[in-house]
Amino acid sequence: MHNAKYQFPVFLLLTAALLFCSLHAESQHPVEDSLQQVIRDSKADTARVDALLALANQLLKKNNPGAPVLEKLEQARELSLKSGYHTGILQSLLAIGNVHRGNSDWAGSMEAYNELIRYSKTVSLDSLRKRSTMMAFNNLGNIFNSNGDFNNALSYRFKALEIAEILMPENVNGLAIIYLNIASDYRQLKMPAKGLEYLKKTAAFFPKLTGRMKMEYFYESYQSYISYDSIPQATGLLDSIQNGLNNFDLTERQQTDFALMLFKLKGNHALDIQDNPAVAMSSYREALHLAKSMGNFREHTEALNYIGFTHFRLKQYPEAIRFLNEAYDSAKNQSLKNMRFKIAYNLAEAYTASGEYAKAYPFLKESQDLQMEIYNDEKSEELNFLEAKYNHEKAEKEISNLRLSNTEKELAVTKRNRLILIGGILTAALLLIMGLLYRSVRQKSLLAEKDRKLQQDQILFLERQQQVVSLQSMVNGQETERTRIAKDLHDGLSGLFSTVKMYFSTLQHEKEELKQNPTFTKSIELIDSAADEIRRIAHNMMPEVLMKLGLTHAIQDMCSNISAGKLLQVRLQTYGLEKRMNASTEIMLYRIVQELLNNIMKHAQASSALIQFNRDGNRLMVTVEDNGRGFRLEESEGHQHAGLDTIRSRVSYLNGNIIIDSQKDIGTTVIMEFLIDEESV
């Protein structure tokens, strides 16, 4: 979401508010000086705690998130613990966690939030206890989201939501923050349909939101519709953001922030979705002008890169090189490693396109070196997060074991007291107690039996649920890995082949006699063929046409490519597929058909194949048949037909059924039936 890096709760009391009445006109920092005076002179611990928290907030406003802020917050926590000031303790822990999170200190932030949850349980005031716990859960979700662990992020979001819906149903802005966070997590899990459900919940009380939250809602809705391939709805949201800038009650800073966001969205939309570089150029120039007026050097650098790349798309290479060089110098001066990597790669492409190979090579080499540095940094960051996550889970387990141990001790004490009581009663009325004991034993036996059956049912339910989650995780992991490999092939090997071809082209220009050398000419042809093969493999692993145009176009493209080889002619027939399905369903159906065609080409020795898609309402029938040599179904578990296991698992992922009919020397027919969720279409 479009949030500030650090956020504090509102916690200044009347004492802190009155500080502004005693500011010294001659001081350079009147607010900080007044707060320091309260910390030094006040006899009330609560006032000193409030002043320490306010001073930490002032330091954060000056972009000083390091040791001085943490020092003030630790002082506030210690003083609050000493004086029993519950509000100060909770606010200090929350602020400490936020500062550590902003510095990517995952262990420190998790420790602070966990301590906040533990201490909240000791607070008697119900609203304060629940609100603190809710904020800790939501911020733990932010940590997992920042590190790409969206499943765990969602689990903490839902814990926060459970409290929020009970604690503050009228606080629509607080609910909106959690709803939008959940929508963002689902979108990044490639489940935009689920994210849209929570956006609809936010829309139910949209008129009551603040102007800032309305703009955040528009932004997340735009990103979700783009992920859902609902381009018309996404385009309409750009107009909604523009109207919001004109009509919503926003601060001056919010106006500039959201205006800059809108210009970048419009530019990206025109360039990537509408393929209109001229319109994109206008938006990027507006973003450049606004970033420059704000003094935001990072945004200024990014806008220069966008403009340079757009000139490259328009084949205006001198202008592209001029803007990209300016962006490169700015990124280098500000130590923006990730942005410098992108700009260096764009410069190499621009110089190559303009025929300046000698200038292209240093930038291509630098982009490759930076890519490796960024990869190593990300891996180091990932290891730090995993270590923090392990310690977090270990601490939770230790707390759980401690609670279990305390419960067992309490049960032991209760049992001993009960035995003493029974012994005393037995001396007075043995027969009555025997009757009561018999009744008690019988009731316990019945309860134990019911409890055992309930536990068995719960175990079976959890096992089934775990199977579904494991299958979904496996499939999502496969698609993520395919996308990563396709990107590595395109960004890595394609760049390497471009470098090799550039060397050969330079040699050809410098030594004319090489043009007549058949070995040299053949080498260039082989390099071109290898580069084409890499692009073909990357396309097969994650075809761009599938994401942009949909399943029908992607499978037709695959059939045409196979038929062009003359060995196998593939025909496609579709009925009722005018309306697209959601992205994850289309990817899964594409992989199923791709695997079946691969099996036909490898094993069937067929000359023709037919693919049929027939959709009626929410029922989808898919048929793939060939005129090959067929096979015996009882042998399908062998290594020769191992691909069928992959197909069956993907069909199971979509909750579908599969029937395989194969006859020797006649061919094979595979029939699959699915129930498609209408709401996700």
Secondary structure as GFF3:
##gff-version 3
##sequence-region A 1 681
A	DSSP	alpha_helix	14	17	.	.	.	ID=ss1
A	DSSP	three_ten_helix	18	22	.	.	.	ID=ss2
A	DSSP	alpha_helix	30	41	.	.	.	ID=ss3
A	DSSP	alpha_helix	45	61	.	.	.	ID=ss4
A	DSSP	alpha_helix	67	83	.	.	.	ID=ss5
A	DSSP	alpha_helix	86	102	.	.	.	ID=ss6
A	DSSP	alpha_helix	106	120	.	.	.	ID=ss7
A	DSSP	alpha_helix	126	146	.	.	.	ID=ss8
A	DSSP	alpha_helix	150	167	.	.	.	ID=ss9
A	DSSP	alpha_helix	172	188	.	.	.	ID=ss10
A	DSSP	alpha_helix	192	203	.	.	.	ID=ss11
A	DSSP	three_ten_helix	206	208	.	.	.	ID=ss12
A	DSSP	alpha_helix	211	227	.	.	.	ID=ss13
A	DSSP	alpha_helix	231	247	.	.	.	ID=ss14
A	DSSP	alpha_helix	252	268	.	.	.	ID=ss15
A	DSSP	pi_helix	269	273	.	.	.	ID=ss16
A	DSSP	alpha_helix	277	294	.	.	.	ID=ss17
A	DSSP	alpha_helix	297	313	.	.	.	ID=ss18
A	DSSP	alpha_helix	317	333	.	.	.	ID=ss19
A	DSSP	alpha_helix	337	353	.	.	.	ID=ss20
A	DSSP	alpha_helix	357	428	.	.	.	ID=ss21
A	DSSP	alpha_helix	430	488	.	.	.	ID=ss22
A	DSSP	pi_helix	489	493	.	.	.	ID=ss23
A	DSSP	alpha_helix	494	510	.	.	.	ID=ss24
A	DSSP	three_ten_helix	512	516	.	.	.	ID=ss25
A	DSSP	alpha_helix	518	541	.	.	.	ID=ss26
A	DSSP	alpha_helix	544	549	.	.	.	ID=ss27
A	DSSP	alpha_helix	551	563	.	.	.	ID=ss28
A	DSSP	beta_strand	569	575	.	.	.	ID=ss29
A	DSSP	alpha_helix	583	599	.	.	.	ID=ss30
A	DSSP	pi_helix	600	604	.	.	.	ID=ss31
A	DSSP	beta_strand	608	616	.	.	.	ID=ss32
A	DSSP	beta_strand	619	626	.	.	.	ID=ss33
A	DSSP	three_ten_helix	633	635	.	.	.	ID=ss34
A	DSSP	three_ten_helix	639	641	.	.	.	ID=ss35
A	DSSP	alpha_helix	643	653	.	.	.	ID=ss36
A	DSSP	beta_strand	657	663	.	.	.	ID=ss37
A	DSSP	beta_strand	667	675	.	.	.	ID=ss38
A	DSSP	three_ten_helix	678	680	.	.	.	ID=ss39
###
